[in-house]
Structure formats: structure tokens, C-alpha cells
Amino acid sequence: MQQSRRGYPLLRILSLALIVAAWDLLVRFRIYRFGYIPSPESVVSAGAQYLTSDVFVTDTVASTIRIIAAWGMSAAIGIPLGLLIGWKAWFSNLTFPVVEVLRPIPPIAWIPAGILFFSQIELSVIFICFIGSFFPIVLNTIVGVRLIDRTHFRAASCLGARDWQVFRDIIIPGALPSIIVGLAVGMGINWMALVAAEMIAGDRGLGYRIWEAYSLAQYPRIVVAMVVIGAIGALMSIIIRYLGHKIVPWQQSTIRA
């Protein structure tokens, strides 16, 4: 098992190399409409210019701050809400219908409301990102609570445990694996919401730069910004899962990096 796991990084690198090779061949031989897509060489050239500029630093810092702020607020509100919905039936009946009604609305549909409600562009972008990551965190937290073995609750009741003790010693530890999965999923959706928000409501950031490059027909730079977003988003998800391994070592099969 250890030997097979040592080969995993090589397989992951190989998969990325195969994607780039397939992309290069499709563009080079102009298969279907791939002739209109920038080649890897042109993307590398555009990346060398963009990644060494001050604009790249400004865009990356702006987008990352927005992501972390929105994701942090989603976790701060979504985790306690999900724990209570999953634990208390009366609270679930009171709040879960509202969550179910709002959840299918895509984050991009909230852009007009965000622009109207918040006077500052920065706050409107963070709000839209918050919507993107909030619901995955809430739903995964609810599932985590409801997957806890009911025997633990009966044992706590027999031992005379109070509600706050049940919440501290059973609810939170039992739901942690699902919470961490929700945090990782929410981070990914956060980036999708960010790009849409910055395209429409932003004045800087990686998503805004994609829209600007499209408007100026600088297509290689679009791919560069997409790759940067993918790399940063993947790195953040890896960090979340790594911390999850440290926090809940008894659930290694649930959280995989």
C-alpha cells in the first residue's frame, strides 16, 4: 500500500502532462474548433508577461482576500446554523425550508441584488462569493450531524449529559469530517462565484482580468488567468484537507487529499 501511494504524485503529474499534450495536438492540427483556442506556447508567452507584472500581484491579492473573507463568513455562519438544523428538529422545521428555497438560486443571480444592496463594489463581490460557499457548508454540516450514530445520544442521555455537553462532545466531533468536506467544496464554488462577480461587478481581480482580456481579444491571457485560478483554488482545497487530516485523524477515508 505504501509503495502504491508513493506513485500517486507521479500519476498526478502525468495526468496534467497528458492534458497539456492533448491540448497542444488539438490546437496544432485544428481539430474541430480547437484552432481558435490559444496554443500552449502562446499561453506560456502571455503568462511570462502577466505573471511578472505588478498587475498580476494586485489581481491575485484582491481575489484571494475576497475569497478568504467570503469563505470565512460562510463558515462562521454556516457551520453553527448547520449544526443546529441537524441537531434540533424544531430549529430545522423553522429554518431549513428557507435554506432549501434559496439554495438552488445560482450566485450569479444575486449579482444585481449585491450591487443594489451594497454601495461598495468590494462588499458586493464578497457577498456574491459568500452565497456561493454558504450553502455547501450548511448542507454538509447538516449531513454530518445526521450521520452520527444515535447510540451516542442515548448514552449521553443515560449519563445525564446536558445539551451543551452533547453539543460539545458529540455533535461537533461527529460532524467535523463532513464539515471539512463542506469547507473544501465551498472553497471551489467560491472561486466560481468570484469569477462571475468580478466580471460584472469588479474593477480588479483575476475574474475581472479574464473579462478584460476577452474584450481586448487577448485570448492567451484568458487561459493564463484560468490556470492561476485553478492553481490557487486547488492549493486552498489541499490546505483545507490537510488540516482536516490533522483535526480528524480518525476519519482518513472521508477526507482525502
C-alpha positions in Angstrom: 0.0 0.0 0.0 2.8 2.4 0.8 4.6 1.7 -2.4 1.4 2.4 -4.4 0.8 5.6 -2.6 4.4 6.8 -3.4 3.5 6.6 -7.1 0.4 8.8 -6.8 2.3 12.1 -7.2 3.8 10.8 -10.5 0.4 9.8 -11.8 -1.0 13.2 -10.9 1.8 15.0 -12.8 1.4 12.6 -15.7 -2.3 13.4 -15.9 -1.6 17.1 -16.2 1.1 16.5 -18.8 -1.3 14.4 -20.8 -3.9 17.2 -20.7 -1.4 19.7 -22.0 -0.2 17.3 -24.7 -3.8 16.7 -25.9 -4.5 20.4 -25.9 -1.4 21.1 -28.0 -2.2 18.4 -30.5 -5.9 19.5 -30.8 -4.8 23.1 -31.5 -1.9 22.2 -33.7 -4.0 20.1 -36.0 -7.0 22.4 -35.8 -9.4 19.6 -34.8 -13.0 20.9 -34.8 -12.8 24.4 -33.3 -9.7 24.0 -31.3 -7.9 26.0 -33.9 -9.4 29.1 -32.4 -8.0 28.3 -28.9 -4.6 29.7 -27.9 -1.7 27.2 -28.1 0.3 26.2 -25.0 3.2 28.2 -26.4 1.2 31.4 -26.7 -0.2 30.9 -23.2 3.3 30.4 -21.8 4.5 33.6 -23.5 1.5 35.6 -22.2 2.0 34.1 -18.8 5.6 35.2 -18.7 4.5 38.8 -19.3 1.4 38.8 -17.0 2.9 36.8 -14.1 5.9 39.1 -13.8 3.8 42.3 -13.7 2.5 44.3 -10.8 -1.0 43.9 -12.2 -0.8 40.1 -11.5 0.1 40.7 -7.9 -2.7 43.2 -7.5 -5.2 40.9 -9.1 -4.2 37.9 -7.1 -4.1 39.6 -3.8 -7.6 41.2 -4.5 -9.2 37.9 -5.5 -7.6 36.0 -2.6 -8.7 38.5 0.0 -12.2 38.4 -1.4 -12.3 34.6 -1.3 -10.9 34.3 2.2 -13.3 36.9 3.6 -16.4 35.3 1.9 -15.3 31.8 2.8 -14.6 32.8 6.4 -18.0 34.4 6.8 -19.7 31.4 5.2 -18.0 29.1 7.7 -18.7 31.3 10.7 -22.4 31.5 9.9 -23.0 28.2 8.0 -21.4 25.8 10.5 -23.4 26.8 13.6 -26.5 27.0 11.5 -26.0 23.6 10.0 -25.2 22.1 13.4 -28.4 23.4 14.9 -30.5 22.3 11.9 -29.1 18.8 12.0 -29.5 18.5 15.8 -32.8 20.2 16.7 -35.9 19.2 14.9 -37.8 22.4 15.8 -35.0 24.6 14.5 -34.8 22.5 11.3 -38.5 23.0 10.7 -38.1 26.7 11.3 -35.1 27.4 9.1 -34.4 24.6 6.7 -37.3 25.4 4.3 -35.8 28.8 3.8 -32.4 27.3 3.1 -33.9 24.9 0.5 -35.7 27.7 -1.3 -32.6 29.9 -1.5 -30.1 27.1 -2.2 -31.0 26.5 -5.9 -30.5 30.2 -6.8 -27.1 30.4 -8.5 -24.7 33.0 -7.1 -24.6 34.9 -10.4 -28.4 35.6 -10.0 -27.5 37.5 -6.8 -25.2 40.0 -8.6 -27.9 42.7 -9.2 -29.1 42.4 -5.6 -25.5 42.6 -4.4 -24.8 45.7 -6.4 -28.0 47.4 -5.3 -27.7 46.4 -1.6 -24.0 47.3 -1.1 -22.7 50.7 -2.1 -19.1 49.4 -2.3 -18.0 47.1 -5.1 -15.8 45.2 -2.8 -18.7 44.3 -0.5 -20.9 43.3 -3.3 -18.3 40.9 -4.7 -17.7 39.3 -1.3 -21.4 38.9 -0.8 -21.8 37.0 -4.0 -18.9 34.8 -3.1 -20.5 34.3 0.3 -23.6 33.0 -1.3 -21.5 30.5 -3.4 -19.8 28.9 -0.4 -22.5 29.2 2.3 -25.0 26.5 1.1 -22.4 23.7 0.6 -21.0 24.3 4.1 -24.5 24.3 5.7 -25.7 21.2 3.9 -22.6 19.2 4.6 -22.7 20.2 8.2 -26.3 19.1 8.4 -25.5 15.7 6.8 -22.6 15.3 9.3 -24.8 15.7 12.3 -27.5 13.4 11.0 -24.9 10.7 10.2 -23.9 10.5 13.9 -24.8 7.2 15.5 -27.9 7.6 17.6 -26.4 5.4 20.2 -24.1 8.2 21.3 -27.1 10.4 22.1 -28.9 7.7 24.1 -25.7 7.0 26.0 -25.3 10.7 26.8 -28.9 10.9 27.9 -28.5 7.9 30.2 -25.4 9.6 31.7 -27.3 12.8 32.4 -25.4 14.9 29.9 -26.8 18.4 29.3 -27.4 19.9 25.9 -24.2 21.9 25.8 -22.3 18.8 26.8 -23.9 16.8 24.0 -23.2 19.6 21.6 -19.5 19.9 22.6 -18.7 16.2 23.0 -20.9 14.5 20.3 -22.3 17.0 17.8 -19.1 18.9 16.9 -16.7 15.9 16.8 -19.2 13.7 15.0 -19.9 16.3 12.3 -16.3 17.5 11.8 -15.4 15.2 8.9 -18.5 16.4 6.9 -17.8 20.0 7.9 -14.3 19.8 6.4 -15.6 18.3 3.2 -18.2 21.1 3.0 -15.4 23.7 3.6 -13.4 22.3 0.7 -16.4 22.1 -1.6 -17.4 25.6 -0.6 -14.0 26.9 -1.5 -14.2 25.5 -5.0 -17.7 27.1 -5.6 -16.4 30.3 -4.0 -13.9 30.7 -6.9 -16.6 30.1 -9.5 -18.8 32.8 -7.9 -15.8 35.1 -7.6 -15.0 35.0 -11.3 -18.6 35.7 -12.3 -18.8 38.6 -9.7 -15.6 40.2 -10.8 -16.5 40.0 -14.4 -19.6 42.1 -13.8 -19.2 43.9 -10.5 -15.4 44.1 -10.1 -12.7 46.6 -11.0 -9.7 44.3 -10.4 -9.0 40.7 -9.7 -8.4 37.5 -11.8 -12.0 37.3 -12.9 -12.1 40.9 -14.0 -8.8 40.3 -15.9 -10.4 37.4 -17.8 -13.3 39.7 -19.0 -10.8 42.5 -19.9 -8.7 40.1 -21.9 -11.8 38.8 -23.7 -12.8 42.4 -24.5 -9.4 43.1 -25.9 -9.2 39.8 -27.8 -6.1 38.8 -25.7 -7.1 35.1 -25.6 -3.9 33.6 -24.3 -4.1 35.9 -21.2 -7.6 34.4 -20.5 -6.1 30.9 -20.3 -3.3 32.2 -18.0 -5.8 33.7 -15.6 -7.9 30.5 -15.7 -4.8 28.4 -14.8 -3.9 30.8 -12.0 -7.4 30.5 -10.6 -7.3 26.7 -10.8 -3.9 26.5 -9.2 -4.8 28.8 -6.3 -8.1 27.1 -5.8 -6.6 23.7 -5.8 -3.9 24.8 -3.3 -6.5 26.2 -0.9 -8.5 23.0 -1.1 -5.4 20.9 -0.4 -4.6 23.0 2.6 -8.2 22.5 3.9 -8.0 18.8 3.5 -4.5 18.7 5.1 -5.8 20.5 8.1 -8.7 18.1 8.1 -6.3 15.2 8.4 -4.8 16.8 11.4 -8.1 17.7 13.1 -9.9 14.4 12.5 -7.3 11.7 12.1 -9.9 9.0 12.8 -11.7 9.8 9.6 -8.9 9.5 7.0 -11.2 7.7 4.5 -13.7 10.6 4.5 -11.1 13.4 3.8 -8.7 12.6 1.0 -6.0 15.0 -0.2 
